[in-house]
Amino acid sequence: MTTPKILIIDVENNTQEIRDYNDDELAQHKKDADEAEAKAAADEAEAEAKAQAKAAAEGKLAALGLTTDDLRALGL
């Protein structure tokens, strides 16, 4: 794996420098990437759980002979 690069812009001197991440920056980059991956997995699991709960609720409504439109008409 190649080391990520960082672009440093010095606006006072109008210079740019591209260099490898140092050890601290690399550790923070890995930590941030791991946290982002974990959040994405949690968000996906939450969305799946909501979809399953909605499908289960709609199935129960259908078993009672009701639709979501019927509930809306009742103000629920």
Phi, psi and omega in degrees: 000136178276151180285132177299153180254158176231139177258123178248123180248123177256103184286335179292319182259359181055050179233160176228146178221133174247126181216167175290153173299145171276178185300318180294317180295321179294318178296318179294320178299315179296316179299314180297319180295319179295318179295319179296320179295317179295320179294318179298319179293320179294319178297320179294318179295321179295317179297320179295318179296319178296319179296319179293320179295320179295316180297320179295318180295318179295324177295319178294320177298317180297323179295331177272357181083020180249157175239170176295330176295323177298318178295320178297321179296330178275355181084020181257000000 
